[in-house]
Amino acid sequence: MPKPISIALLGQKFMGRAHSNAWGQVGRFFDLPRPVRLATVAARDAAELATFAERWGWENWTTRWRSVAADEGIDLVDVGTPNHLHAQQAIAMLEAGKHVACEKPLAGNLDDARAMRQAARKASGRTFVWFNYRRCPAVALAQRLVAEGRLGRIHHVRATYLQEWGGPETPMSWRFKKAQAGSGAHGDLNAHIVDMARFVTGQELVEVGGALSRTFVKERRVPGTRKKARSTVDDSLLFIATLSGGGSASFEASRVAPGHQNRNTLEVNGSDGSLAFDFEDMNVLRFMDAADGPREAGWRRIMCTNAEEHPYAGAWWPDAHVLGYEHGFTNMAADIVRAICRRRPEAPLPDFEDAWQTQRVLEAALVSARERCAVPISQIR
Ligand SMILES: NC(=O)c1ccc[n+]([C@@H]2O[C@H](COP(=O)([O-])OP(=O)(O)OC[C@H]3O[C@@H](n4cnc5c(N)ncnc54)[C@H](O)[C@@H]3O)[C@@H](O)[C@H]2O)c1
């Protein structure tokens, strides 16, 4: 029996649950080169931690995340805390020789992201960033189709990530504080679609412009009080960009777009065809092959659940049984284990170097919105 990879998780709320589920399930569905061990969970809420640890199968829990760095039994640290903590936690763990899998965005600001990238360059451990949508079978298939040249020369990328939960009734939290989140819908949602666009096209964004940032809800109720506090982040941010292959791209993120609950969409148009993904119909990739000719031209609706043909599908249920949100995280956990064991992941994994490129694009869009100008990515260092 190979030695298990011992994991420590930082954070126990939304992502804490998603990641705990992934680490708990991954060995049941995937044949892994090494098993995983859910060793320790660290977070702030002592009153909830013991129950959380028991429910999700963590052997130990602590409110002192730094003790994880000192624990020689831990191989991989999974960072699922608010954005302002990513740099200090990830860097401490890398310096202690651990592998680190960090939530997105890489950091709340460029300085933190740069420090993380530098720490990763010096570290013996591997780094990973949870851009989980890469691991939806439909998105991974889109990446393969583009890499195989099925779309020809890429003309356009059109990406939106629209949600509706950020109205005035939503109370204050770290997500609306610049010091903790870095930005609002931008870092939260544009981070995903910028990563997806880079992943699917295999191209970089070389210039950003036309960015518009809006904060519609200026103040929010502070939970447990009658007070209101100022929101210091954007509710929406859109921008345009130039791809390294010369194509054009647009990105729009919003938390205040009623009717769009979790509308993460990516459309790519090339000289030879187009493809389109919508997370609200996540098992489907739409594909249009211009070679079909005018008689039969149209969008195909590919349900990406075939064990032989579709990434990750073979690990799960018999063909045609659809997957959900949580499967992307489990698919990523499987690829992280493979990468640590020097096996090939099913789809390319983003490390800190890769996520740094996404962070530069996000920063360029903030500069463009603030200064009302075009910003070459080469100026963001
Ligand atoms: N990949 C995705 O689709 C996705 C979705 C949601 C959130 N995220 C990212 O995951 C991260 C966490 O977001 P969330 O929604 O889980 O937040 P959350 O507010 O639900 O949970 C944050 C957790 O961090 C813990 N925490 C806060 N301060 C801490 C400290 N000083 N030491 C130890 N633990 C501390 C809290 O106890 C809590 O358990 C963010 O970076 C966010 O951008 C990613």
The ligand as a Gaussian input file, in Angstrom:
#p B3LYP/6-31G(d) Opt

LIG

0 1
 N      -13.614000      27.819000      -6.764000
 C      -14.810000      28.354000      -6.544000
 O      -15.736000      28.172000      -7.318000
 C      -15.022000      29.187000      -5.321000
 C      -16.306000      29.417000      -4.817000
 C      -16.439000      30.171000      -3.638000
 C      -15.320000      30.681000      -3.011000
 N      -14.098000      30.483000      -3.545000
 C      -12.888000      31.024000      -2.881000
 O      -12.645000      30.258000      -1.691000
 C      -12.120000      31.098000      -0.668000
 C      -13.014000      30.986000       0.566000
 O      -14.324000      31.386000       0.206000
 P      -15.606000      30.786000       0.964000
 O      -16.765000      31.127000       0.099000
 O      -15.381000      29.371000       1.344000
 O      -15.615000      31.709000       2.259000
 P      -16.403000      31.460000       3.599000
 O      -16.598000      32.801000       4.216000
 O      -17.586000      30.586000       3.358000
 O      -15.350000      30.619000       4.497000
 C      -14.129000      31.185000       4.905000
 C      -13.480000      30.245000       5.910000
 O      -12.200000      30.800000       6.258000
 C      -12.030000      30.701000       7.665000
 N      -11.128000      31.747000       8.140000
 C      -11.335000      33.090000       8.097000
 N      -10.296000      33.711000       8.683000
 C       -9.441000      32.743000       9.096000
 C       -8.192000      32.749000       9.770000
 N       -7.616000      33.896000      10.130000
 N       -7.579000      31.561000       9.998000
 C       -8.169000      30.391000       9.616000
 N       -9.349000      30.328000       8.976000
 C       -9.965000      31.488000       8.737000
 C      -13.413000      30.854000       8.238000
 O      -13.444000      30.280000       9.546000
 C      -14.257000      30.087000       7.235000
 O      -14.278000      28.728000       7.593000
 C      -12.041000      32.501000      -1.276000
 O      -10.751000      32.721000      -1.751000
 C      -13.031000      32.463000      -2.435000
 O      -12.694000      33.362000      -3.481000
 C      -13.938000      29.737000      -4.666000

